[in-house]
Each structure stands twice: as structure tokens, then as C-alpha cells.
């Protein structure tokens, strides 16, 4: 694929709108990036034009964004660039979107305390212990199986539907 991947540094301009959809959770927000340059004549930093993007993030990234990001937060957003044109109110308008694949706080402008989220359980068909657990449960047993790579610790698998 020939997608255009971009990394943009800026600030959250609107609150994150999170919605559950048939394809998974979706978070959307507006993102502002302002170019800065050094003016040698005046010996000061000067702000340039501000570019606005609509950032979309799906599934776990979207849920984590909704729980972690507030208006004004400095972020680094990486993802696919999408440019679209629409007719609105009789005028042709251009919109620039980013389908985010990674988002993080910009630690050059502050600190952050990262908390790892819970790991998603694999579907029953993907779990190696699912067949064994189903067989034990079907025979009236409790359904305890060896977890494999966890040092031999026993665990109770989730019910198989």
C-alpha cells in the first residue's frame, strides 16, 4: 500500500469523542499543530500558521485515548494522512484527517505516568487450553488446566461457549 504516514506534534484542541461502533470503539478529536521558527532579527521564537487535523483512533487505542487525553495536552500523533474535499454551504472545503496508529504525550513538554492496560483475552478458539477445559467441564469437572508458559501455575479458564 502507498499510504502517506505522518508524525505530527501539537496539542489537543477539542475533547475526545468516544463511541462504540460495530467495528469497535472509535475516538475522534481535533488536533492543532503550530509551526514555530526563530526570528534572527528580533531574537525571538515566532509562531507560524496553525494546522488543524481530525484524529481518529480505533479499538484499544481509541479507548485509551478517551481515558488519557484532555484538551490542551501536548501529543505526538503518528498515522495515515487522509485529505478529502467536500462541498459545504456552496463552497469547496478541504479536510485533513489522521487515522492514528500511535499516540503519546509529548514528554519534551511535561511528565506522564504510564499505566499498562489489561491484556485482551484471546478468543476461545485461539486458546490451546480451551478444548481441554471444555472436555473437563463437560465431564462435570472444575475445568482447571495448565497455562503452558506461565511456570506451571494453574488457572481457571473462562467458560467456553
N, C-alpha and C positions, 0 to 999 in steps of 0.2 A: 504494500500500500504506500501511497505517496502523500500521507498526511503531513501537514505542517505542524511540527511540535514547537511550542514556545515555553519559555520560563519568564514570568512577569513578577516584578517586585512592586508592591504597593500597599494600599490599605483597604479594609472592608468598608464599603460605602453605604450598604443597607443591611438590615438584619437578615439572617439566613432564614429562608422559607423552606421548611422541610415537609415533604408529602410522601405518604406510602402510595405506591403505584403497583400495577400488576407486574411490572418488570423489576420491582424492588424499590427501596427508598430513594428519593431524589431530593437533593438540597440545591437551592439556587440563591445567589446573591450577586449584587453589583460590586465591582472591584475597581478602584481608582489607582492609576499609576501616573505619577507626575515626574517628568524628566527634570533633572537639575544639572546646572552647569556652573562652572567657575568663571566669573566675570573678572578678568585680569585688570581692567582699567579701574574698577571700583573695589577690587579685592574682597568680593563677597560672593556667596552662592546665590544663584538666581533660579527661581522656579520657571520651568517652561510650561507648555500646554499639558493639560491633564487628559489622559485617555481613559475611557470607561469601558469595561467588559462585563458581560453577564457570564458568571461562572456556574457551571452545572457539575454536580458530583453524584454518582450513583452508589447504591448499596451501602457497604460499611463505611466508605469514605464520606458519603453524604450524612450518615447518622453521626459519625464522629465530628464532622464539621458543625452540625447543628448543636452538638453538646459542648463544643470547644471554642467557637469563634463569636466575637461580638463586634459591633460597629466600631470602627477606628483601629482595630487590631492590625498591626503590620504583618503581612503574609508574603510568602513566596509560593506562587501557583505555577504548576507545570502541567501541560496537557495539549490537546489538539485544538488548533485555531480554526474557527469556523466564521466565515464572513458571509452575511446574507443581506439581500436588499428587499425592501417591501415598500408598497405604496400605502402611505397613511395620510389621510386628510388631503389627498390630491398631490402629495409630494413624495418623491422617491427618497427613502431613507436607508442608510447603511447601518447594520448592527454587527458587532463583533462579539463572538461568544468563545468561551474556552470550555471544552469538555475536560475537566480536571482528572488527571491520573494520580497526582500527588499534590498535597498542600501542607505547608508548615508555617509556623510562626517565624518571623524574621528575627533571629537571635542577635543580629548586629544592633538591634534597637531595643532590646529588653531580654528578660529571662522567662523561662517557661518550665513547668514541672510536668513531664510526660508520664502518663499512666497507660499501660498496655491494656487494651480491651480484652474481653473474654474471647477465646478462640471458638469459632463456629464448629459444632459437631458435624462430622461427615454424615451424609445420608446413610440410612440403614444398609443399602445395597453395597456401599463402599467400605463398610466396616468389616474387617476379617472375622471378628468375633460374633457378628450378627447371626450367622447360620447356626453356630454352636449354641448361642444363647437362646435362639428360637427353639432349638431341639430340646434343651433342658427345660425351658418354660412349658413346652407342650407336654412334657412328661410329668408335670406337677412340681418340678424342682424350683429352686430360688432364682437361678439364672446368673450365677457368678462365673465369670470367665477370666482367664489370664490376659492381661492387657498387651502382652508382647514386649515392646521396647521400653517398658517403664520399670525395669529392675525386678520383675516378677511380682509386683504389687497386685493384689486382687482388686477388682472394681465391679460394680453392678452396672451392666449396660442398660441403656434406655430401652423401653419396650419396643418391640418390632411390630409394626402394623402391617 
